[in-house]
């Protein structure tokens, strides 16, 4: 009996992941608000009723996509704000990690960029909540840095929010670079601009308590 339940559970998880993957692919060319569940189930090859065994609605599916898309960012963000190395090296590593993440997960980045201010409220809220969690994680890491001595928790959270926002902006720009006429040239330009912007935040941080 336990073996049978295990097989059923594995199949259920496989179908759920197939629905997420199909939705993400369909969202390459449209917003979540225009996505129909029949489109998704047709792409997977299951009946529309099967959709409701996994998600209450397309908005619920969108929230699951948010969790999937942003879940992969946690390790990158922790590494980005690591206290190892001087500020220039940390900035260089941060931009490299963002560019690499966009290359590895372009569909996830495109989904987040489009739906962060999209028309599906539960998805907007899920993204906002996840980004708030990221900011808290970044604040925790920044607090370990000797340069944060004397900073209030409120100011550290504000700084963390700046870093998180800048990472998202940079990721969106790297995504756009993939569709440019000269992608490598555009990628180099974005790398230079993103490095300067992060350096500007760092300069502000260095003198915030002056």
Residue pairs with C-beta under 8 A, 6 or more apart in sequence:
12 53
12 54
15 44
15 46
15 50
15 53
15 54
16 54
18 44
19 40
19 41
19 44
19 46
19 51
19 54
19 55
19 61
20 61
20 64
20 65
20 68
22 40
22 43
22 44
23 35
23 40
23 58
23 61
23 62
23 65
24 65
24 107
24 108
24 111
25 43
25 107
26 35
26 39
26 40
26 43
27 35
27 65
27 107
27 110
27 111
27 114
28 107
28 110
31 114
31 115
31 118
31 119
32 58
32 59
32 62
32 111
32 114
32 115
32 118
32 119
32 120
32 123
33 118
33 119
33 120
35 58
36 58
37 48
37 51
37 57
37 58
37 61
38 48
40 51
40 58
40 61
41 47
41 48
41 50
41 51
54 61
55 61
55 64
58 120
59 120
59 121
59 122
59 123
60 122
62 115
62 120
62 122
62 123
62 126
63 122
63 123
63 126
65 108
65 111
65 123
66 112
66 115
66 123
66 126
66 127
66 130
67 126
67 130
68 108
69 105
69 108
69 109
69 111
69 112
70 112
70 127
70 130
70 131
70 134
72 101
72 105
72 108
73 101
73 134
74 134
74 137
76 97
76 98
76 101
77 134
77 137
77 138
77 164
77 167
78 137
78 141
79 93
79 97
80 90
80 93
80 94
80 97
80 98
80 163
80 167
81 90
81 94
81 138
81 141
81 142
81 160
81 163
82 90
82 93
82 141
83 141
83 144
83 145
83 146
84 90
85 93
87 199
87 202
88 199
91 195
91 198
91 199
91 202
92 195
94 167
94 198
95 170
95 191
95 194
95 195
95 198
98 167
98 170
98 171
98 174
98 194
99 174
99 187
99 191
101 109
101 171
102 109
102 171
102 174
102 175
102 178
103 174
106 175
106 178
109 171
109 172
109 174
109 175
110 175
112 127
112 168
113 168
113 171
113 172
113 175
115 123
115 124
115 127
116 124
116 127
116 168
117 124
118 124
131 164
131 168
134 160
134 164
135 157
135 160
135 161
135 164
136 157
136 160
137 160
138 160
138 163
138 164
139 153
139 156
139 157
139 159
139 160
142 148
142 151
142 156
142 159
142 160
143 151
143 153
143 156
147 205
147 206
148 156
150 209
151 159
151 208
151 209
155 208
159 201
159 205
159 208
162 201
163 198
163 201
166 194
166 197
166 198
166 201
170 190
170 194
170 197
173 190
173 193
173 194
174 187
174 190
176 186
177 183
177 186
177 187
177 190
180 186
